[in-house]
């Protein structure tokens, strides 16, 4: 098999594992009596992202080839995820402590695999004389395709009384509402574990000279905070990072909550019964927007591109606040998903480029780690917990009978919540426009 195709398959599986539950987990948690802990489930991803990728990176650099460590991490992540499935299958309301523990362990071993998959791809491409700048993006896009594929699968797949089928209609046994989403994720992790050991070797490279403890853990990048421009950039990275996991955690429960509406047109709408499928438009937009970044960066510069991202978050939240699953309100939901690509990519990708351009070669890798820690670690963790507190203040899980079946929905003043999130993104965007100057150079 062509080498690039093999790496594309690796990326497909890597993100398919995540797509099986990331955007629809909240629906199951509400049914399982864990609805008030949704924010914690998503915050855990940010918490482990602060230290686990660094630790696994050290292991991959010094002790275990990255493609093998990638497989080992997936074996462990898959095993703990299957544990979540097993608990859900045997108890409609699983023990909170045990379930969160298994989920935390699974995520702790999954999050480092994103970086390990990149390291594996770059190493194999380089060792075979390929251009990573040219050849890696098409490989990485297959990861987004994998994420979308499992979103669609769990949206339509149904396991009911020993029978398996696909449907776009209303069915409380769809994987997107049940513990079966964890089974899909765990199973795919096992597949990727086996697949990783078929990939070409990525021999460890013995580096000349030793590193200080600070260099080993990337702490030397913190000296960038001495420069006002970079300090502001990282602070705003954390602030905008607070938006990252809000819709991943709550868009599904929000759209699904319309199934409990007294208006039959809304309750029986396609969108209300296929929330995961609808939100997959966000990932499709994300894949397309990656290709637009070079043009916008060249034409408008880093500050304008990042401002476009910040104000896109305003529209992302605002469209959710004013839309609904029936026509024409569903068009606003679709617009929210489309602007997500700009909101996510134009900051994460262009921000990484800015860091690469502004930092000296000796700390580029550490600086990228710092950028990811501020956005996906500190920012996403604080933002997810804050969003959870706001939503739990305005909404609550309530049982509603739909077609003779009692179902739990997160009902309340959703519009107020989305407008609060939009206002926050607006304030961050305006403040960034006023105080950040990428052209100012400081000694």
Secondary structure in CASP SS format (residue, H / E / C, confidence):
PFRMAT SS
TARGET T0000
AUTHOR 0000-0000-0000
METHOD secondary structure of the structure
MODEL  1
X C 1.00
X C 1.00
X H 1.00
X H 1.00
X H 1.00
X H 1.00
X H 1.00
X H 1.00
X H 1.00
X H 1.00
X H 1.00
X H 1.00
X H 1.00
X H 1.00
X H 1.00
X H 1.00
X H 1.00
X H 1.00
X H 1.00
X C 1.00
X C 1.00
X C 1.00
X C 1.00
X C 1.00
X H 1.00
X H 1.00
X H 1.00
X H 1.00
X H 1.00
X H 1.00
X H 1.00
X C 1.00
X C 1.00
X C 1.00
X H 1.00
X H 1.00
X H 1.00
X H 1.00
X H 1.00
X H 1.00
X H 1.00
X H 1.00
X H 1.00
X H 1.00
X H 1.00
X H 1.00
X H 1.00
X H 1.00
X H 1.00
X H 1.00
X H 1.00
X H 1.00
X H 1.00
X H 1.00
X H 1.00
X H 1.00
X H 1.00
X H 1.00
X H 1.00
X H 1.00
X H 1.00
X H 1.00
X C 1.00
X C 1.00
X C 1.00
X H 1.00
X H 1.00
X H 1.00
X H 1.00
X H 1.00
X H 1.00
X H 1.00
X H 1.00
X H 1.00
X H 1.00
X H 1.00
X H 1.00
X H 1.00
X H 1.00
X H 1.00
X H 1.00
X H 1.00
X H 1.00
X H 1.00
X H 1.00
X H 1.00
X H 1.00
X H 1.00
X H 1.00
X H 1.00
X C 1.00
X C 1.00
X C 1.00
X C 1.00
X C 1.00
X H 1.00
X H 1.00
X H 1.00
X H 1.00
X H 1.00
X H 1.00
X H 1.00
X H 1.00
X H 1.00
X H 1.00
X H 1.00
X H 1.00
X H 1.00
X H 1.00
X H 1.00
X H 1.00
X H 1.00
X H 1.00
X H 1.00
X H 1.00
X H 1.00
X H 1.00
X H 1.00
X H 1.00
X H 1.00
X H 1.00
X H 1.00
X H 1.00
X H 1.00
X H 1.00
X H 1.00
X H 1.00
X C 1.00
X C 1.00
X C 1.00
X C 1.00
X H 1.00
X H 1.00
X H 1.00
X H 1.00
X H 1.00
X H 1.00
X H 1.00
X H 1.00
X H 1.00
X H 1.00
X H 1.00
X H 1.00
X H 1.00
X H 1.00
X H 1.00
X H 1.00
X H 1.00
X H 1.00
X H 1.00
X H 1.00
X H 1.00
X H 1.00
X H 1.00
X H 1.00
X H 1.00
X E 1.00
X E 1.00
X E 1.00
X E 1.00
X C 1.00
X C 1.00
X E 1.00
X E 1.00
X E 1.00
X E 1.00
X C 1.00
X C 1.00
X C 1.00
X C 1.00
X C 1.00
X C 1.00
X C 1.00
X E 1.00
X H 1.00
X H 1.00
X H 1.00
X C 1.00
X C 1.00
X H 1.00
X H 1.00
X H 1.00
X H 1.00
X H 1.00
X H 1.00
X H 1.00
X H 1.00
X H 1.00
X H 1.00
X H 1.00
X H 1.00
X H 1.00
X H 1.00
X H 1.00
X H 1.00
X H 1.00
X C 1.00
X C 1.00
X C 1.00
X C 1.00
X C 1.00
X C 1.00
X C 1.00
X C 1.00
X C 1.00
X C 1.00
X C 1.00
X C 1.00
X C 1.00
X C 1.00
X C 1.00
X C 1.00
X H 1.00
X H 1.00
X H 1.00
X H 1.00
X C 1.00
X C 1.00
X H 1.00
X H 1.00
X H 1.00
X H 1.00
X H 1.00
X H 1.00
X H 1.00
X H 1.00
X C 1.00
X H 1.00
X H 1.00
X H 1.00
X H 1.00
X H 1.00
X H 1.00
X H 1.00
X H 1.00
X H 1.00
X H 1.00
X H 1.00
X H 1.00
X H 1.00
X H 1.00
X C 1.00
X C 1.00
X C 1.00
X C 1.00
X H 1.00
X H 1.00
X H 1.00
X H 1.00
X H 1.00
X H 1.00
X H 1.00
X H 1.00
X H 1.00
X H 1.00
X H 1.00
X H 1.00
X H 1.00
X H 1.00
X H 1.00
X C 1.00
X C 1.00
X C 1.00
X H 1.00
X H 1.00
X H 1.00
X H 1.00
X C 1.00
X C 1.00
X H 1.00
X H 1.00
X H 1.00
X H 1.00
X C 1.00
X H 1.00
X H 1.00
X H 1.00
X H 1.00
X H 1.00
X H 1.00
X H 1.00
X H 1.00
X H 1.00
X H 1.00
X H 1.00
X H 1.00
X H 1.00
X H 1.00
X H 1.00
X H 1.00
X H 1.00
X H 1.00
X H 1.00
X H 1.00
X H 1.00
X H 1.00
X H 1.00
X H 1.00
X H 1.00
X H 1.00
X C 1.00
X H 1.00
X H 1.00
X H 1.00
X H 1.00
X H 1.00
X H 1.00
X H 1.00
X H 1.00
X H 1.00
X H 1.00
X H 1.00
X H 1.00
X H 1.00
X H 1.00
X H 1.00
X H 1.00
X H 1.00
X H 1.00
X H 1.00
X H 1.00
X H 1.00
X C 1.00
X C 1.00
X C 1.00
X C 1.00
X C 1.00
X C 1.00
X H 1.00
X H 1.00
X H 1.00
X H 1.00
X H 1.00
X H 1.00
X H 1.00
X H 1.00
X H 1.00
X H 1.00
X H 1.00
X H 1.00
X H 1.00
X H 1.00
X H 1.00
X H 1.00
X H 1.00
X H 1.00
X H 1.00
X H 1.00
X H 1.00
X H 1.00
X H 1.00
X H 1.00
X H 1.00
X H 1.00
X H 1.00
X H 1.00
X H 1.00
X H 1.00
X C 1.00
X C 1.00
X H 1.00
X H 1.00
X H 1.00
X H 1.00
X H 1.00
X H 1.00
X H 1.00
X H 1.00
X H 1.00
X H 1.00
X H 1.00
X H 1.00
X H 1.00
X H 1.00
X H 1.00
X H 1.00
X H 1.00
X H 1.00
X H 1.00
X H 1.00
X H 1.00
X H 1.00
X H 1.00
X H 1.00
X H 1.00
X H 1.00
X H 1.00
X H 1.00
X H 1.00
X H 1.00
X H 1.00
X H 1.00
X H 1.00
X H 1.00
X E 1.00
X E 1.00
X E 1.00
X E 1.00
X E 1.00
X E 1.00
X E 1.00
X E 1.00
X C 1.00
X C 1.00
X E 1.00
X E 1.00
X E 1.00
X E 1.00
X E 1.00
X E 1.00
X E 1.00
X E 1.00
X C 1.00
X H 1.00
X H 1.00
X H 1.00
X H 1.00
X H 1.00
X H 1.00
X H 1.00
X H 1.00
X H 1.00
X H 1.00
X H 1.00
X H 1.00
X H 1.00
X H 1.00
X H 1.00
X H 1.00
X H 1.00
X H 1.00
X H 1.00
X H 1.00
X H 1.00
X H 1.00
X C 1.00
X C 1.00
X C 1.00
X C 1.00
X C 1.00
X C 1.00
X C 1.00
X C 1.00
END
